[in-house]
Amino acid sequence: MKFVLSSTQGTHGFSIQRTNINVPVSTGAPSQKVLWTPSTKGTYTIVCSIYCGAGHSSMVSTLTVS
Ligand SMILES: [Cu+2]
């Protein structure tokens, strides 16, 4: 699985919970590429791990590995 990460506004953190993936992503920085091979099926929660202002707490998503 490959994630290509960039930010159009501010600094954020791309974190997949229950893994050691936690990558800062900043405006103007080159895209971050993250490769991950899940070893366990299931649902993973993705959060922004760096406080980025209003809306930070709503920056949550899920990823299902089947
Ligand atoms: Cu944030």
N, CA, C, O and the ligand as a Tripos MOL2 file, in Angstrom:
@<TRIPOS>MOLECULE
protein
  265   263    67     0     0
PROTEIN
NO_CHARGES

@<TRIPOS>ATOM
      1 N           0.8560   -1.1590    0.0000 N.3       1 MET1
      2 CA          0.0000    0.0000    0.0000 C.3       1 MET1
      3 C           0.9060    1.2270    0.0000 C.2       1 MET1
      4 O           1.8890    1.2950    0.7380 O.2       1 MET1
      5 N           0.5560    2.1870   -0.8380 N.am      2 LYS2
      6 CA          1.3870    3.3850   -0.9380 C.3       2 LYS2
      7 C           0.5270    4.6210   -0.7100 C.2       2 LYS2
      8 O          -0.5430    4.7640   -1.3010 O.2       2 LYS2
      9 N           0.9980    5.4940    0.1340 N.am      3 PHE3
     10 CA          0.3340    6.7730    0.3870 C.3       3 PHE3
     11 C           1.2620    7.8820   -0.0900 C.2       3 PHE3
     12 O           2.4550    7.8780    0.2130 O.2       3 PHE3
     13 N           0.7100    8.8220   -0.8320 N.am      4 VAL4
     14 CA          1.4640   10.0030   -1.2480 C.3       4 VAL4
     15 C           0.7930   11.1900   -0.5640 C.2       4 VAL4
     16 O          -0.3710   11.4930   -0.8220 O.2       4 VAL4
     17 N           1.5340   11.8470    0.2990 N.am      5 LEU5
     18 CA          0.9520   12.8370    1.2020 C.3       5 LEU5
     19 C           1.4940   14.2280    0.9190 C.2       5 LEU5
     20 O           2.6950   14.4190    0.7260 O.2       5 LEU5
     21 N           0.5890   15.1910    0.8990 N.am      6 SER6
     22 CA          1.0000   16.5830    0.7960 C.3       6 SER6
     23 C          -0.0480   17.4360    1.4970 C.2       6 SER6
     24 O          -1.1610   16.9830    1.7630 O.2       6 SER6
     25 N           0.3200   18.6610    1.7860 N.am      7 SER7
     26 CA         -0.5890   19.5790    2.4680 C.3       7 SER7
     27 C          -0.7180   20.8670    1.6690 C.2       7 SER7
     28 O           0.2700   21.3960    1.1610 O.2       7 SER7
     29 N          -1.9310   21.3610    1.5630 N.am      8 THR8
     30 CA         -2.1370   22.6390    0.8920 C.3       8 THR8
     31 C          -2.2660   23.7800    1.8950 C.2       8 THR8
     32 O          -2.2870   24.9500    1.5120 O.2       8 THR8
     33 N          -2.3530   23.4330    3.1910 N.am      9 GLN9
     34 CA         -2.5050   24.4910    4.1950 C.3       9 GLN9
     35 C          -2.0080   23.9950    5.5510 C.2       9 GLN9
     36 O          -2.6790   23.1970    6.2050 O.2       9 GLN9
     37 N          -0.8640   24.4520    5.9630 N.am     10 GLY10
     38 CA         -0.3660   24.1540    7.2950 C.3      10 GLY10
     39 C           0.3400   22.8130    7.3990 C.2      10 GLY10
     40 O           0.5950   22.1220    6.4120 O.2      10 GLY10
     41 N           0.6390   22.4870    8.6340 N.am     11 THR11
     42 CA          1.3220   21.2320    8.9360 C.3      11 THR11
     43 C           0.3390   20.2700    9.5980 C.2      11 THR11
     44 O          -0.3880   20.6270   10.5250 O.2      11 THR11
     45 N           0.3430   19.0730    9.1040 N.am     12 HIS12
     46 CA         -0.5180   18.0120    9.6250 C.3      12 HIS12
     47 C           0.3400   16.7850    9.9020 C.2      12 HIS12
     48 O           1.5010   16.7100    9.5000 O.2      12 HIS12
     49 N          -0.2480   15.8480   10.5850 N.am     13 GLY13
     50 CA          0.4400   14.5800   10.8340 C.3      13 GLY13
     51 C          -0.4310   13.4340   10.3670 C.2      13 GLY13
     52 O          -1.5930   13.3270   10.7590 O.2      13 GLY13
     53 N           0.1290   12.5810    9.5330 N.am     14 PHE14
     54 CA         -0.5940   11.4220    9.0220 C.3      14 PHE14
     55 C          -0.2310   10.2380    9.9110 C.2      14 PHE14
     56 O           0.8940    9.7400    9.8760 O.2      14 PHE14
     57 N          -1.1960    9.7990   10.7040 N.am     15 SER15
     58 CA         -0.9340    8.7220   11.6510 C.3      15 SER15
     59 C          -1.9580    7.6100   11.4780 C.2      15 SER15
     60 O          -3.1660    7.8400   11.5260 O.2      15 SER15
     61 N          -1.4480    6.4000   11.2740 N.am     16 ILE16
     62 CA         -2.3250    5.2220   11.2440 C.3      16 ILE16
     63 C          -2.2150    4.5720   12.6170 C.2      16 ILE16
     64 O          -1.1610    4.0610   12.9960 O.2      16 ILE16
     65 N          -3.3180    4.6010   13.3500 N.am     17 GLN17
     66 CA         -3.3180    4.0830   14.7080 C.3      17 GLN17
     67 C          -3.0300    2.5770   14.7260 C.2      17 GLN17
     68 O          -3.3820    1.8520   13.7960 O.2      17 GLN17
     69 N          -2.4040    2.1420   15.7680 N.am     18 ARG18
     70 CA         -1.9700    0.7510   15.9860 C.3      18 ARG18
     71 C          -0.7900    0.3700   15.0840 C.2      18 ARG18
     72 O          -0.4360   -0.8050   14.9920 O.2      18 ARG18
     73 N          -0.1840    1.3550   14.4240 N.am     19 THR19
     74 CA          1.0380    1.1070   13.6580 C.3      19 THR19
     75 C           2.0670    2.1410   14.1140 C.2      19 THR19
     76 O           1.7750    3.0010   14.9450 O.2      19 THR19
     77 N           3.2650    2.0460   13.5610 N.am     20 ASN20
     78 CA          4.2760    3.0550   13.8910 C.3      20 ASN20
     79 C           4.3570    4.1360   12.8160 C.2      20 ASN20
     80 O           5.3410    4.8720   12.7410 O.2      20 ASN20
     81 N           3.3190    4.2260   11.9860 N.am     21 ILE21
     82 CA          3.3140    5.2500   10.9340 C.3      21 ILE21
     83 C           2.7790    6.5550   11.4980 C.2      21 ILE21
     84 O           1.6400    6.6270   11.9580 O.2      21 ILE21
     85 N           3.6030    7.5680   11.4560 N.am     22 ASN22
     86 CA          3.2340    8.8960   11.9400 C.3      22 ASN22
     87 C           4.1550    9.8900   11.2340 C.2      22 ASN22
     88 O           5.3040   10.0780   11.6320 O.2      22 ASN22
     89 N           3.6410   10.5180   10.1900 N.am     23 VAL23
     90 CA          4.4780   11.3040    9.2890 C.3      23 VAL23
     91 C           3.9870   12.7470    9.2470 C.2      23 VAL23
     92 O           2.8140   12.9840    8.9590 O.2      23 VAL23
     93 N           4.8630   13.7240    9.5280 N.am     24 PRO24
     94 CA          4.4570   15.1150    9.3820 C.3      24 PRO24
     95 C           4.3940   15.5010    7.9030 C.2      24 PRO24
     96 O           5.2030   15.0550    7.0900 O.2      24 PRO24
     97 N           3.4220   16.3320    7.5850 N.am     25 VAL25
     98 CA          3.2320   16.7910    6.2000 C.3      25 VAL25
     99 C           3.0110   18.2960    6.2550 C.2      25 VAL25
    100 O           2.0790   18.7720    6.9020 O.2      25 VAL25
    101 N           3.8820   19.0440    5.5670 N.am     26 SER26
    102 CA          3.8130   20.5030    5.6340 C.3      26 SER26
    103 C           3.6450   21.1230    4.2670 C.2      26 SER26
    104 O           4.1170   20.5960    3.2600 O.2      26 SER26
    105 N           2.9610   22.2570    4.2500 N.am     27 THR27
    106 CA          2.8200   23.0290    3.0130 C.3      27 THR27
    107 C           4.1970   23.4200    2.4920 C.2      27 THR27
    108 O           5.0560   23.8700    3.2500 O.2      27 THR27
    109 N           4.3890   23.2470    1.2250 N.am     28 GLY28
    110 CA          5.6420   23.6470    0.5910 C.3      28 GLY28
    111 C           6.7150   22.5880    0.6270 C.2      28 GLY28
    112 O           7.7080   22.6820   -0.0940 O.2      28 GLY28
    113 N           6.5280   21.5820    1.4540 N.am     29 ALA29
    114 CA          7.5220   20.4930    1.5220 C.3      29 ALA29
    115 C           7.2350   19.4900    0.4040 C.2      29 ALA29
    116 O           6.1020   19.3930   -0.0680 O.2      29 ALA29
    117 N           8.2460   18.7540   -0.0160 N.am     30 PRO30
    118 CA          7.9900   17.7090   -1.0190 C.3      30 PRO30
    119 C           6.9810   16.6950   -0.4850 C.2      30 PRO30
    120 O           6.8640   16.4950    0.7240 O.2      30 PRO30
    121 N           6.2660   16.0670   -1.3890 N.am     31 SER31
    122 CA          5.3170   15.0310   -0.9850 C.3      31 SER31
    123 C           6.0360   13.9330   -0.2060 C.2      31 SER31
    124 O           7.1630   13.5470   -0.5160 O.2      31 SER31
    125 N           5.3410   13.4510    0.8100 N.am     32 GLN32
    126 CA          5.8620   12.3280    1.5930 C.3      32 GLN32
    127 C           5.2880   11.0460    1.0220 C.2      32 GLN32
    128 O           4.0830   10.9480    0.7920 O.2      32 GLN32
    129 N           6.1310   10.0810    0.7960 N.am     33 LYS33
    130 CA          5.6570    8.7890    0.3140 C.3      33 LYS33
    131 C           5.8300    7.7650    1.4230 C.2      33 LYS33
    132 O           6.9180    7.6030    1.9750 O.2      33 LYS33
    133 N           4.7450    7.0790    1.7400 N.am     34 VAL34
    134 CA          4.7520    6.0780    2.8030 C.3      34 VAL34
    135 C           4.3400    4.7420    2.2090 C.2      34 VAL34
    136 O           3.2770    4.6180    1.6010 O.2      34 VAL34
    137 N           5.1900    3.7510    2.3930 N.am     35 LEU35
    138 CA          4.8520    2.3890    1.9710 C.3      35 LEU35
    139 C           4.5140    1.5860    3.2090 C.2      35 LEU35
    140 O           5.2190    1.6530    4.2160 O.2      35 LEU35
    141 N           3.4450    0.8350    3.1330 N.am     36 TRP36
    142 CA          3.0100    0.0570    4.2950 C.3      36 TRP36
    143 C           2.4050   -1.2490    3.8110 C.2      36 TRP36
    144 O           1.5410   -1.2570    2.9340 O.2      36 TRP36
    145 N           2.8510   -2.3190    4.3710 N.am     37 THR37
    146 CA          2.2740   -3.6330    4.0970 C.3      37 THR37
    147 C           1.6000   -4.1120    5.3750 C.2      37 THR37
    148 O           2.2750   -4.5640    6.3000 O.2      37 THR37
    149 N           0.2730   -4.0180    5.4350 N.am     38 PRO38
    150 CA         -0.4130   -4.4430    6.6580 C.3      38 PRO38
    151 C          -0.2100   -5.9390    6.8910 C.2      38 PRO38
    152 O          -0.2670   -6.7370    5.9550 O.2      38 PRO38
    153 N           0.0190   -6.2960    8.1160 N.am     39 SER39
    154 CA          0.1740   -7.7120    8.4520 C.3      39 SER39
    155 C          -1.1100   -8.2880    9.0320 C.2      39 SER39
    156 O          -1.2400   -9.5030    9.1840 O.2      39 SER39
    157 N          -2.0470   -7.4220    9.3520 N.am     40 THR40
    158 CA         -3.2930   -7.8520    9.9760 C.3      40 THR40
    159 C          -4.4770   -7.1980    9.2740 C.2      40 THR40
    160 O          -4.5030   -5.9860    9.0600 O.2      40 THR40
    161 N          -5.4510   -8.0220    8.9250 N.am     41 LYS41
    162 CA         -6.6790   -7.4820    8.3540 C.3      41 LYS41
    163 C          -7.4700   -6.7580    9.4360 C.2      41 LYS41
    164 O          -7.3300   -7.0370   10.6260 O.2      41 LYS41
    165 N          -8.3070   -5.8190    8.9900 N.am     42 GLY42
    166 CA         -9.1340   -5.1140    9.9550 C.3      42 GLY42
    167 C          -9.3070   -3.6660    9.5710 C.2      42 GLY42
    168 O          -8.9410   -3.2390    8.4760 O.2      42 GLY42
    169 N          -9.8670   -2.9280   10.4900 N.am     43 THR43
    170 CA        -10.1110   -1.5110   10.2700 C.3      43 THR43
    171 C          -9.1190   -0.7000   11.0810 C.2      43 THR43
    172 O          -8.9530   -0.9160   12.2820 O.2      43 THR43
    173 N          -8.4660    0.2270   10.4180 N.am     44 TYR44
    174 CA         -7.4790    1.0930   11.0520 C.3      44 TYR44
    175 C          -8.0100    2.5230   11.0470 C.2      44 TYR44
    176 O          -8.6440    2.9650   10.0890 O.2      44 TYR44
    177 N          -7.7450    3.2100   12.1010 N.am     45 THR45
    178 CA         -8.1360    4.6130   12.1980 C.3      45 THR45
    179 C          -6.9570    5.4850   11.8090 C.2      45 THR45
    180 O          -5.8350    5.2900   12.2770 O.2      45 THR45
    181 N          -7.2330    6.4540   10.9430 N.am     46 ILE46
    182 CA         -6.2190    7.4140   10.5280 C.3      46 ILE46
    183 C          -6.5790    8.7600   11.1440 C.2      46 ILE46
    184 O          -7.7200    9.2100   11.0400 O.2      46 ILE46
    185 N          -5.6190    9.3920   11.7750 N.am     47 VAL47
    186 CA         -5.8740   10.6870   12.3950 C.3      47 VAL47
    187 C          -4.7840   11.6760   12.0120 C.2      47 VAL47
    188 O          -3.6940   11.2960   11.5840 O.2      47 VAL47
    189 N          -5.1040   12.9480   12.1750 N.am     48 CYS48
    190 CA         -4.0830   13.9830   12.1060 C.3      48 CYS48
    191 C          -3.4450   14.0490   13.4910 C.2      48 CYS48
    192 O          -4.1330   14.2680   14.4880 O.2      48 CYS48
    193 N          -2.1370   13.8590   13.5490 N.am     49 SER49
    194 CA         -1.4460   13.7520   14.8320 C.3      49 SER49
    195 C          -0.7710   15.0410   15.2780 C.2      49 SER49
    196 O          -0.1290   15.0800   16.3270 O.2      49 SER49
    197 N          -0.9150   16.0870   14.4860 N.am     50 ILE50
    198 CA         -0.3270   17.3770   14.8440 C.3      50 ILE50
    199 C          -1.4500   18.3980   14.9010 C.2      50 ILE50
    200 O          -2.2100   18.5640   13.9460 O.2      50 ILE50
    201 N          -1.5410   19.0820   16.0420 N.am     51 TYR51
    202 CA         -2.6210   20.0620   16.1500 C.3      51 TYR51
    203 C          -2.4560   21.1260   15.0650 C.2      51 TYR51
    204 O          -1.4180   21.7800   14.9700 O.2      51 TYR51
    205 N          -3.5060   21.2850   14.2440 N.am     52 CYS52
    206 CA         -3.4040   22.1620   13.0770 C.3      52 CYS52
    207 C          -4.4620   23.2630   13.0780 C.2      52 CYS52
    208 O          -4.6360   23.9570   12.0770 O.2      52 CYS52
    209 N          -5.1590   23.4230   14.1860 N.am     53 GLY53
    210 CA         -6.1280   24.5070   14.2820 C.3      53 GLY53
    211 C          -7.5490   23.9950   14.2080 C.2      53 GLY53
    212 O          -7.8220   22.8220   14.4610 O.2      53 GLY53
    213 N          -8.4660   24.9140   13.8510 N.am     54 ALA54
    214 CA         -9.8740   24.5580   13.7820 C.3      54 ALA54
    215 C         -10.0680   23.3850   12.8200 C.2      54 ALA54
    216 O          -9.4970   23.3630   11.7300 O.2      54 ALA54
    217 N         -10.8510   22.4440   13.2240 N.am     55 GLY55
    218 CA        -11.1270   21.2900   12.3790 C.3      55 GLY55
    219 C         -10.1930   20.1160   12.6200 C.2      55 GLY55
    220 O         -10.3920   19.0300   12.0760 O.2      55 GLY55
    221 N          -9.1690   20.3430   13.4420 N.am     56 HIS56
    222 CA         -8.2040   19.2680   13.6960 C.3      56 HIS56
    223 C          -8.8880   17.9990   14.2070 C.2      56 HIS56
    224 O          -8.6020   16.8960   13.7430 O.2      56 HIS56
    225 N          -9.7830   18.1720   15.1570 N.am     57 SER57
    226 CA        -10.4030   16.9880   15.7630 C.3      57 SER57
    227 C         -11.3030   16.2140   14.8070 C.2      57 SER57
    228 O         -11.6640   15.0690   15.0780 O.2      57 SER57
    229 N         -11.6680   16.8440   13.6800 N.am     58 SER58
    230 CA        -12.5030   16.1370   12.7060 C.3      58 SER58
    231 C         -11.6720   15.4700   11.6190 C.2      58 SER58
    232 O         -12.2240   14.8450   10.7140 O.2      58 SER58
    233 N         -10.3680   15.5960   11.6970 N.am     59 MET59
    234 CA         -9.4920   14.9740   10.6850 C.3      59 MET59
    235 C          -9.2320   13.5310   11.0610 C.2      59 MET59
    236 O          -8.1560   13.1650   11.5350 O.2      59 MET59
    237 N         -10.2570   12.7240   10.8330 N.am     60 VAL60
    238 CA        -10.2370   11.3120   11.1890 C.3      60 VAL60
    239 C         -10.8190   10.5400   10.0070 C.2      60 VAL60
    240 O         -11.7690   10.9830    9.3630 O.2      60 VAL60
    241 N         -10.2420    9.4020    9.7440 N.am     61 SER61
    242 CA        -10.7640    8.5460    8.6930 C.3      61 SER61
    243 C         -10.5060    7.0920    9.0570 C.2      61 SER61
    244 O          -9.8050    6.7980   10.0250 O.2      61 SER61
    245 N         -11.0690    6.2040    8.2870 N.am     62 THR62
    246 CA        -10.8060    4.7860    8.5230 C.3      62 THR62
    247 C         -10.3110    4.1440    7.2450 C.2      62 THR62
    248 O         -10.6120    4.5890    6.1370 O.2      62 THR62
    249 N          -9.5520    3.0980    7.4290 N.am     63 LEU63
    250 CA         -9.0050    2.3190    6.3330 C.3      63 LEU63
    251 C          -9.2950    0.8590    6.6290 C.2      63 LEU63
    252 O          -8.9320    0.3520    7.6910 O.2      63 LEU63
    253 N          -9.9490    0.1800    5.6930 N.am     64 THR64
    254 CA        -10.2580   -1.2270    5.9050 C.3      64 THR64
    255 C          -9.3190   -2.0860    5.0700 C.2      64 THR64
    256 O          -9.2150   -1.9150    3.8560 O.2      64 THR64
    257 N          -8.6540   -2.9900    5.7230 N.am     65 VAL65
    258 CA         -7.7810   -3.9630    5.0680 C.3      65 VAL65
    259 C          -8.5110   -5.2980    5.0720 C.2      65 VAL65
    260 O          -8.8110   -5.8530    6.1290 O.2      65 VAL65
    261 N          -8.7930   -5.8050    3.8780 N.am     66 SER66
    262 CA         -9.5530   -7.0660    3.8080 C.3      66 SER66
    263 C          -8.7900   -8.1080    3.0370 C.2      66 SER66
    264 O          -9.2700   -9.2300    2.8740 O.2      66 SER66
    265 CU         -4.4440   18.3730   12.7770 Cu       67 CU67
@<TRIPOS>BOND
     1     1     2 1
     2     2     3 1
     3     3     4 2
     4     3     5 am
     5     5     6 1
     6     6     7 1
     7     7     8 2
     8     7     9 am
     9     9    10 1
    10    10    11 1
    11    11    12 2
    12    11    13 am
    13    13    14 1
    14    14    15 1
    15    15    16 2
    16    15    17 am
    17    17    18 1
    18    18    19 1
    19    19    20 2
    20    19    21 am
    21    21    22 1
    22    22    23 1
    23    23    24 2
    24    23    25 am
    25    25    26 1
    26    26    27 1
    27    27    28 2
    28    27    29 am
    29    29    30 1
    30    30    31 1
    31    31    32 2
    32    31    33 am
    33    33    34 1
    34    34    35 1
    35    35    36 2
    36    35    37 am
    37    37    38 1
    38    38    39 1
    39    39    40 2
    40    39    41 am
    41    41    42 1
    42    42    43 1
    43    43    44 2
    44    43    45 am
    45    45    46 1
    46    46    47 1
    47    47    48 2
    48    47    49 am
    49    49    50 1
    50    50    51 1
    51    51    52 2
    52    51    53 am
    53    53    54 1
    54    54    55 1
    55    55    56 2
    56    55    57 am
    57    57    58 1
    58    58    59 1
    59    59    60 2
    60    59    61 am
    61    61    62 1
    62    62    63 1
    63    63    64 2
    64    63    65 am
    65    65    66 1
    66    66    67 1
    67    67    68 2
    68    67    69 am
    69    69    70 1
    70    70    71 1
    71    71    72 2
    72    71    73 am
    73    73    74 1
    74    74    75 1
    75    75    76 2
    76    75    77 am
    77    77    78 1
    78    78    79 1
    79    79    80 2
    80    79    81 am
    81    81    82 1
    82    82    83 1
    83    83    84 2
    84    83    85 am
    85    85    86 1
    86    86    87 1
    87    87    88 2
    88    87    89 am
    89    89    90 1
    90    90    91 1
    91    91    92 2
    92    91    93 am
    93    93    94 1
    94    94    95 1
    95    95    96 2
    96    95    97 am
    97    97    98 1
    98    98    99 1
    99    99   100 2
   100    99   101 am
   101   101   102 1
   102   102   103 1
   103   103   104 2
   104   103   105 am
   105   105   106 1
   106   106   107 1
   107   107   108 2
   108   107   109 am
   109   109   110 1
   110   110   111 1
   111   111   112 2
   112   111   113 am
   113   113   114 1
   114   114   115 1
   115   115   116 2
   116   115   117 am
   117   117   118 1
   118   118   119 1
   119   119   120 2
   120   119   121 am
   121   121   122 1
   122   122   123 1
   123   123   124 2
   124   123   125 am
   125   125   126 1
   126   126   127 1
   127   127   128 2
   128   127   129 am
   129   129   130 1
   130   130   131 1
   131   131   132 2
   132   131   133 am
   133   133   134 1
   134   134   135 1
   135   135   136 2
   136   135   137 am
   137   137   138 1
   138   138   139 1
   139   139   140 2
   140   139   141 am
   141   141   142 1
   142   142   143 1
   143   143   144 2
   144   143   145 am
   145   145   146 1
   146   146   147 1
   147   147   148 2
   148   147   149 am
   149   149   150 1
   150   150   151 1
   151   151   152 2
   152   151   153 am
   153   153   154 1
   154   154   155 1
   155   155   156 2
   156   155   157 am
   157   157   158 1
   158   158   159 1
   159   159   160 2
   160   159   161 am
   161   161   162 1
   162   162   163 1
   163   163   164 2
   164   163   165 am
   165   165   166 1
   166   166   167 1
   167   167   168 2
   168   167   169 am
   169   169   170 1
   170   170   171 1
   171   171   172 2
   172   171   173 am
   173   173   174 1
   174   174   175 1
   175   175   176 2
   176   175   177 am
   177   177   178 1
   178   178   179 1
   179   179   180 2
   180   179   181 am
   181   181   182 1
   182   182   183 1
   183   183   184 2
   184   183   185 am
   185   185   186 1
   186   186   187 1
   187   187   188 2
   188   187   189 am
   189   189   190 1
   190   190   191 1
   191   191   192 2
   192   191   193 am
   193   193   194 1
   194   194   195 1
   195   195   196 2
   196   195   197 am
   197   197   198 1
   198   198   199 1
   199   199   200 2
   200   199   201 am
   201   201   202 1
   202   202   203 1
   203   203   204 2
   204   203   205 am
   205   205   206 1
   206   206   207 1
   207   207   208 2
   208   207   209 am
   209   209   210 1
   210   210   211 1
   211   211   212 2
   212   211   213 am
   213   213   214 1
   214   214   215 1
   215   215   216 2
   216   215   217 am
   217   217   218 1
   218   218   219 1
   219   219   220 2
   220   219   221 am
   221   221   222 1
   222   222   223 1
   223   223   224 2
   224   223   225 am
   225   225   226 1
   226   226   227 1
   227   227   228 2
   228   227   229 am
   229   229   230 1
   230   230   231 1
   231   231   232 2
   232   231   233 am
   233   233   234 1
   234   234   235 1
   235   235   236 2
   236   235   237 am
   237   237   238 1
   238   238   239 1
   239   239   240 2
   240   239   241 am
   241   241   242 1
   242   242   243 1
   243   243   244 2
   244   243   245 am
   245   245   246 1
   246   246   247 1
   247   247   248 2
   248   247   249 am
   249   249   250 1
   250   250   251 1
   251   251   252 2
   252   251   253 am
   253   253   254 1
   254   254   255 1
   255   255   256 2
   256   255   257 am
   257   257   258 1
   258   258   259 1
   259   259   260 2
   260   259   261 am
   261   261   262 1
   262   262   263 1
   263   263   264 2
@<TRIPOS>SUBSTRUCTURE
     1 MET1         2 RESIDUE 1 A MET
     2 LYS2         6 RESIDUE 1 A LYS
     3 PHE3        10 RESIDUE 1 A PHE
     4 VAL4        14 RESIDUE 1 A VAL
     5 LEU5        18 RESIDUE 1 A LEU
     6 SER6        22 RESIDUE 1 A SER
     7 SER7        26 RESIDUE 1 A SER
     8 THR8        30 RESIDUE 1 A THR
     9 GLN9        34 RESIDUE 1 A GLN
    10 GLY10       38 RESIDUE 1 A GLY
    11 THR11       42 RESIDUE 1 A THR
    12 HIS12       46 RESIDUE 1 A HIS
    13 GLY13       50 RESIDUE 1 A GLY
    14 PHE14       54 RESIDUE 1 A PHE
    15 SER15       58 RESIDUE 1 A SER
    16 ILE16       62 RESIDUE 1 A ILE
    17 GLN17       66 RESIDUE 1 A GLN
    18 ARG18       70 RESIDUE 1 A ARG
    19 THR19       74 RESIDUE 1 A THR
    20 ASN20       78 RESIDUE 1 A ASN
    21 ILE21       82 RESIDUE 1 A ILE
    22 ASN22       86 RESIDUE 1 A ASN
    23 VAL23       90 RESIDUE 1 A VAL
    24 PRO24       94 RESIDUE 1 A PRO
    25 VAL25       98 RESIDUE 1 A VAL
    26 SER26      102 RESIDUE 1 A SER
    27 THR27      106 RESIDUE 1 A THR
    28 GLY28      110 RESIDUE 1 A GLY
    29 ALA29      114 RESIDUE 1 A ALA
    30 PRO30      118 RESIDUE 1 A PRO
    31 SER31      122 RESIDUE 1 A SER
    32 GLN32      126 RESIDUE 1 A GLN
    33 LYS33      130 RESIDUE 1 A LYS
    34 VAL34      134 RESIDUE 1 A VAL
    35 LEU35      138 RESIDUE 1 A LEU
    36 TRP36      142 RESIDUE 1 A TRP
    37 THR37      146 RESIDUE 1 A THR
    38 PRO38      150 RESIDUE 1 A PRO
    39 SER39      154 RESIDUE 1 A SER
    40 THR40      158 RESIDUE 1 A THR
    41 LYS41      162 RESIDUE 1 A LYS
    42 GLY42      166 RESIDUE 1 A GLY
    43 THR43      170 RESIDUE 1 A THR
    44 TYR44      174 RESIDUE 1 A TYR
    45 THR45      178 RESIDUE 1 A THR
    46 ILE46      182 RESIDUE 1 A ILE
    47 VAL47      186 RESIDUE 1 A VAL
    48 CYS48      190 RESIDUE 1 A CYS
    49 SER49      194 RESIDUE 1 A SER
    50 ILE50      198 RESIDUE 1 A ILE
    51 TYR51      202 RESIDUE 1 A TYR
    52 CYS52      206 RESIDUE 1 A CYS
    53 GLY53      210 RESIDUE 1 A GLY
    54 ALA54      214 RESIDUE 1 A ALA
    55 GLY55      218 RESIDUE 1 A GLY
    56 HIS56      222 RESIDUE 1 A HIS
    57 SER57      226 RESIDUE 1 A SER
    58 SER58      230 RESIDUE 1 A SER
    59 MET59      234 RESIDUE 1 A MET
    60 VAL60      238 RESIDUE 1 A VAL
    61 SER61      242 RESIDUE 1 A SER
    62 THR62      246 RESIDUE 1 A THR
    63 LEU63      250 RESIDUE 1 A LEU
    64 THR64      254 RESIDUE 1 A THR
    65 VAL65      258 RESIDUE 1 A VAL
    66 SER66      262 RESIDUE 1 A SER
    67 CU67       265 GROUP 0 **** ****
